[in-house]
Amino acid sequence: MPSSCRYRLLWPAPALFWGLTTLLYFDRSSLTDQFICWLALAGLAMFAANSLSSQLPTVQTFLDTMAGTALVVVAWRMAGELHLQGPTYHWWLVALLLLFWQVLRHAARQLHETHRRNFELQFRNAQLIESLTRQTQAALDAVEIKNRFLASAAHDIRQPVHALGLYADWLGTEPELVHELAPKIVESTKAVNQLFDALFDLARLDSGKIRLKIEPVDIAKLLRDLELQYRPLCEARGLQFRMRARAGSIVSDPILLQRILGNLISNAVKYTRKGGVLVAARSTSRGLRVEIWDTGVGIAPVHQREIFREFYKVPTHAGTEDGFGLGLYIVSRLTHILGHPLTLQSRLGRGSVFRLLLLPTDPRLAAERTVSSLAQMLPGRGG
């Protein structure tokens, strides 16, 4: 039984007791003694109205029981023993009892409303303090992320830019080495461009400025375009690049889908030292699926969830110094927005395979996921 209900049932007993005490003094003692007793009873009633006002049903039951009992005693004395022939002040006393009873009930209601408003105010204040605490923590997290990001950006951009400066100085002093230095300058320039591409992708994601264009996408053509882009990179690194394109189309955003697959292929090339990369489109019972296989360093199970976090770099991987750790984070965000589930299987030292299931993108749901993804990032990006 709730405590308020239990107290409501217990309080009528003392109220009944104090109401019955009027049998001892009403019209049985001097007016002075009666006045003192009535004054004590009124004080007790006011104390109860004040102390029990937070539980309105309880205080009303207490006051009704006490006043009702006193009025019954007075009426019984006036009608039963005195046959309504008592002094005139008895009638004034009855009127005063009725008036005082209603005044106390009204005062108890007012006090109850005051308590309720105070409790609501305290609750709102507690909510406000909690909200401010969360916002303050979010601001601190955002500052921490910004500092971490700036440190990572400064470190990662410095290397290829510094290399460009060295190659340019070298070329200026020894122009006959142009054929040897030009490819290195091109590679450093590509590295800088890739870093800035990652930054721009992240900025668009976090600012909500992605404009979705959902339409049928020719998968075979998209993969051929990617082959033209990444085959020379693989061959320059001494790697094989194989493409198994399959005719078919899927409803998606062609630019974002190309960005997803491009990041996955670039990631595969980056961490593969020998062997090669295979990009294949396959038909499954759920729809078309694109797989990116590599024979690279692989990813230990402990890192396979972490690599999709912002700025995360696998500590033991050679090549992690060449990026911000944003590629797979951006892939994760974009696949969530487009509704293309991405899975990973990897064996350390043997290679990895990313499988992207190309379920048709619903434009309305994609727009909603874009908004919700931005809202989740505003309090402070995790990672």
VOVORO-208783 format. One record per residue (C-alpha): x, y, z; chain. Coordinates in steps of 0.1 Angstrom, whole numbers, plus 5000, padded with zeros to 4 digits. Example, Ala and Ser with C-alpha at 12.3 -4.5 7.8 and 13.67 -1.06 7.14 Angstrom:
2
PT|5123|4955|5078|A
PT|5137|4989|5071|A
# end
This chain:
383
PT|5000|5000|5000|A
PT|5014|5034|4991|A
PT|5026|5055|5021|A
PT|5002|5084|5013|A
PT|4972|5060|5013|A
PT|4985|5044|5045|A
PT|4988|5078|5063|A
PT|4954|5088|5050|A
PT|4939|5058|5068|A
PT|4959|5064|5100|A
PT|4952|5101|5106|A
PT|4914|5100|5112|A
PT|4920|5082|5145|A
PT|4938|5110|5163|A
PT|4914|5135|5147|A
PT|4885|5116|5161|A
PT|4902|5115|5195|A
PT|4907|5153|5196|A
PT|4872|5159|5183|A
PT|4857|5138|5211|A
PT|4876|5158|5238|A
PT|4849|5184|5234|A
PT|4827|5161|5256|A
PT|4850|5170|5285|A
PT|4847|5208|5284|A
PT|4818|5220|5262|A
PT|4793|5235|5285|A
PT|4808|5216|5314|A
PT|4834|5241|5326|A
PT|4838|5278|5329|A
PT|4839|5300|5298|A
PT|4876|5307|5304|A
PT|4885|5270|5305|A
PT|4862|5263|5274|A
PT|4880|5292|5255|A
PT|4914|5278|5263|A
PT|4903|5243|5252|A
PT|4887|5255|5220|A
PT|4919|5276|5213|A
PT|4941|5245|5218|A
PT|4919|5225|5194|A
PT|4920|5253|5168|A
PT|4958|5255|5172|A
PT|4961|5217|5166|A
PT|4938|5220|5136|A
PT|4960|5248|5121|A
PT|4992|5228|5128|A
PT|4977|5198|5110|A
PT|4966|5220|5081|A
PT|5001|5233|5077|A
PT|5021|5201|5083|A
PT|4999|5178|5063|A
PT|4992|5201|5034|A
PT|5015|5183|5010|A
PT|4990|5154|5012|A
PT|4958|5171|5004|A
PT|4935|5141|5008|A
PT|4951|5133|5042|A
PT|4947|5168|5056|A
PT|4911|5171|5044|A
PT|4903|5138|5060|A
PT|4919|5149|5093|A
PT|4901|5183|5094|A
PT|4867|5168|5084|A
PT|4870|5141|5110|A
PT|4880|5166|5138|A
PT|4855|5192|5129|A
PT|4827|5167|5122|A
PT|4832|5150|5156|A
PT|4833|5183|5175|A
PT|4801|5195|5157|A
PT|4783|5162|5164|A
PT|4793|5165|5201|A
PT|4781|5201|5203|A
PT|4748|5193|5185|A
PT|4742|5163|5207|A
PT|4748|5185|5238|A
PT|4726|5213|5225|A
PT|4697|5191|5213|A
PT|4699|5160|5235|A
PT|4707|5174|5269|A
PT|4697|5211|5267|A
PT|4668|5207|5242|A
PT|4680|5238|5223|A
PT|4674|5259|5254|A
PT|4711|5266|5260|A
PT|4727|5301|5260|A
PT|4729|5320|5227|A
PT|4767|5318|5224|A
PT|4762|5281|5216|A
PT|4748|5290|5182|A
PT|4776|5315|5176|A
PT|4800|5287|5185|A
PT|4785|5264|5159|A
PT|4787|5291|5133|A
PT|4823|5298|5142|A
PT|4832|5261|5140|A
PT|4817|5258|5105|A
PT|4834|5290|5093|A
PT|4868|5280|5109|A
PT|4865|5245|5093|A
PT|4860|5259|5058|A
PT|4888|5285|5062|A
PT|4912|5257|5073|A
PT|4902|5236|5043|A
PT|4907|5265|5019|A
PT|4941|5273|5036|A
PT|4951|5236|5032|A
PT|4943|5237|4995|A
PT|4963|5269|4990|A
PT|4993|5254|5009|A
PT|4990|5222|4989|A
PT|4991|5242|4956|A
PT|5022|5261|4969|A
PT|5039|5229|4978|A
PT|5031|5214|4944|A
PT|5044|5245|4926|A
PT|5076|5244|4947|A
PT|5081|5207|4939|A
PT|5076|5214|4902|A
PT|5100|5243|4903|A
PT|5126|5221|4921|A
PT|5121|5194|4895|A
PT|5125|5219|4866|A
PT|5156|5233|4883|A
PT|5170|5198|4886|A
PT|5163|5192|4849|A
PT|5179|5225|4840|A
PT|5210|5218|4860|A
PT|5212|5183|4844|A
PT|5208|5198|4810|A
PT|5234|5224|4816|A
PT|5257|5198|4830|A
PT|5253|5177|4798|A
PT|5258|5207|4776|A
PT|5289|5218|4795|A
PT|5303|5183|4792|A
PT|5294|5183|4755|A
PT|5313|5216|4751|A
PT|5343|5202|4769|A
PT|5342|5170|4747|A
PT|5339|5192|4716|A
PT|5370|5212|4727|A
PT|5389|5180|4734|A
PT|5379|5166|4700|A
PT|5389|5198|4683|A
PT|5423|5199|4700|A
PT|5428|5162|4691|A
PT|5417|5169|4656|A
PT|5440|5199|4652|A
PT|5470|5180|4666|A
PT|5463|5151|4642|A
PT|5457|5174|4612|A
PT|5489|5193|4619|A
PT|5509|5161|4622|A
PT|5494|5144|4591|A
PT|5495|5174|4568|A
PT|5530|5184|4578|A
PT|5546|5152|4564|A
PT|5536|5154|4527|A
PT|5539|5192|4527|A
PT|5574|5189|4541|A
PT|5582|5163|4515|A
PT|5569|5185|4487|A
PT|5592|5213|4500|A
PT|5622|5190|4501|A
PT|5616|5177|4466|A
PT|5610|5212|4452|A
PT|5643|5224|4467|A
PT|5661|5193|4455|A
PT|5647|5198|4420|A
PT|5657|5235|4420|A
PT|5694|5226|4428|A
PT|5695|5195|4406|A
PT|5671|5199|4377|A
PT|5686|5169|4359|A
PT|5668|5147|4385|A
PT|5634|5158|4373|A
PT|5624|5123|4361|A
PT|5632|5108|4394|A
PT|5617|5136|4416|A
PT|5585|5143|4396|A
PT|5568|5110|4406|A
PT|5576|5117|4442|A
PT|5562|5152|4439|A
PT|5530|5138|4423|A
PT|5526|5112|4452|A
PT|5531|5139|4478|A
PT|5505|5161|4461|A
PT|5481|5132|4460|A
PT|5486|5126|4497|A
PT|5478|5162|4505|A
PT|5447|5161|4482|A
PT|5435|5129|4500|A
PT|5439|5145|4534|A
PT|5419|5176|4523|A
PT|5392|5154|4507|A
PT|5388|5136|4540|A
PT|5385|5170|4558|A
PT|5359|5183|4533|A
PT|5339|5151|4536|A
PT|5339|5154|4574|A
PT|5329|5191|4573|A
PT|5300|5183|4550|A
PT|5288|5155|4572|A
PT|5290|5175|4604|A
PT|5274|5207|4589|A
PT|5245|5188|4574|A
PT|5252|5202|4540|A
PT|5250|5168|4522|A
PT|5225|5171|4494|A
PT|5211|5136|4485|A
PT|5203|5128|4449|A
PT|5187|5094|4450|A
PT|5185|5078|4415|A
PT|5192|5045|4397|A
PT|5230|5039|4396|A
PT|5246|5017|4370|A
PT|5269|4996|4392|A
PT|5291|4983|4363|A
PT|5298|5018|4351|A
PT|5305|5030|4386|A
PT|5330|5002|4391|A
PT|5347|5008|4358|A
PT|5351|5045|4367|A
PT|5367|5034|4400|A
PT|5390|5010|4381|A
PT|5403|5038|4360|A
PT|5411|5057|4391|A
PT|5427|5031|4413|A
PT|5443|5006|4388|A
PT|5473|5029|4381|A
PT|5478|5034|4418|A
PT|5479|4997|4424|A
PT|5503|4991|4395|A
PT|5526|5019|4407|A
PT|5528|5000|4441|A
PT|5535|4967|4424|A
PT|5500|4953|4432|A
PT|5475|4934|4411|A
PT|5441|4951|4407|A
PT|5412|4929|4396|A
PT|5377|4939|4389|A
PT|5347|4917|4386|A
PT|5319|4940|4376|A
PT|5284|4927|4372|A
PT|5256|4944|4352|A
PT|5229|4958|4373|A
PT|5215|4990|4389|A
PT|5206|5001|4423|A
PT|5187|5031|4437|A
PT|5212|5052|4457|A
PT|5232|5084|4456|A
PT|5258|5079|4429|A
PT|5283|5105|4443|A
PT|5281|5092|4479|A
PT|5282|5056|4468|A
PT|5313|5063|4447|A
PT|5328|5080|4477|A
PT|5321|5050|4499|A
PT|5336|5025|4475|A
PT|5365|5048|4467|A
PT|5374|5051|4504|A
PT|5373|5013|4508|A
PT|5394|5006|4477|A
PT|5419|5034|4488|A
PT|5421|5018|4522|A
PT|5427|4984|4508|A
PT|5455|4997|4485|A
PT|5471|5017|4514|A
PT|5475|4987|4537|A
PT|5485|4961|4511|A
PT|5523|4956|4505|A
PT|5521|4926|4482|A
PT|5495|4906|4464|A
PT|5466|4928|4452|A
PT|5431|4941|4455|A
PT|5399|4925|4441|A
PT|5367|4945|4436|A
PT|5337|4923|4428|A
PT|5300|4928|4424|A
PT|5279|4897|4432|A
PT|5241|4889|4432|A
PT|5227|4876|4465|A
PT|5193|4867|4478|A
PT|5190|4902|4494|A
PT|5203|4921|4464|A
PT|5235|4933|4447|A
PT|5266|4932|4469|A
PT|5300|4948|4463|A
PT|5331|4932|4479|A
PT|5365|4947|4483|A
PT|5392|4921|4490|A
PT|5428|4927|4498|A
PT|5459|4907|4508|A
PT|5471|4934|4532|A
PT|5481|4934|4569|A
PT|5446|4925|4581|A
PT|5429|4939|4612|A
PT|5429|4922|4646|A
PT|5395|4914|4661|A
PT|5401|4939|4689|A
PT|5403|4967|4664|A
PT|5376|4957|4640|A
PT|5349|4979|4656|A
PT|5372|5007|4666|A
PT|5384|5014|4630|A
PT|5350|5030|4622|A
PT|5355|5056|4650|A
PT|5365|5091|4642|A
PT|5403|5097|4641|A
PT|5410|5061|4651|A
PT|5442|5045|4637|A
PT|5453|5010|4644|A
PT|5486|5015|4663|A
PT|5505|4986|4648|A
PT|5496|4994|4611|A
PT|5523|5008|4590|A
PT|5508|5037|4569|A
PT|5486|5051|4596|A
PT|5507|5082|4597|A
PT|5494|5091|4562|A
PT|5459|5100|4572|A
PT|5436|5114|4598|A
PT|5418|5081|4606|A
PT|5387|5095|4589|A
PT|5382|5072|4559|A
PT|5363|5044|4575|A
PT|5345|5068|4598|A
PT|5331|5086|4568|A
PT|5323|5053|4551|A
PT|5303|5043|4582|A
PT|5284|5075|4583|A
PT|5276|5074|4546|A
PT|5265|5038|4546|A
PT|5242|5045|4575|A
PT|5226|5075|4557|A
PT|5221|5055|4524|A
PT|5210|5023|4542|A
PT|5237|5001|4527|A
PT|5248|4976|4554|A
PT|5286|4972|4556|A
PT|5303|4941|4571|A
PT|5340|4933|4576|A
PT|5359|4901|4578|A
PT|5397|4901|4584|A
PT|5426|4879|4594|A
PT|5457|4895|4608|A
PT|5485|4892|4583|A
PT|5463|4876|4557|A
PT|5440|4904|4545|A
PT|5405|4918|4548|A
PT|5372|4919|4529|A
PT|5346|4946|4532|A
PT|5311|4937|4519|A
PT|5286|4964|4510|A
PT|5250|4953|4505|A
PT|5234|4977|4481|A
PT|5198|4977|4494|A
PT|5176|5003|4476|A
PT|5178|5037|4493|A
PT|5146|5052|4505|A
PT|5149|5090|4499|A
PT|5127|5099|4529|A
PT|5145|5076|4553|A
PT|5178|5087|4540|A
PT|5169|5124|4546|A
PT|5158|5115|4581|A
PT|5190|5096|4588|A
PT|5210|5125|4576|A
PT|5192|5148|4601|A
PT|5195|5123|4630|A
PT|5231|5116|4622|A
PT|5239|5153|4624|A
PT|5218|5157|4657|A
PT|5238|5128|4673|A
PT|5270|5145|4664|A
PT|5261|5180|4678|A
PT|5265|5171|4715|A
PT|5300|5160|4708|A
PT|5315|5135|4684|A
PT|5323|5103|4701|A
PT|5356|5084|4698|A
# end
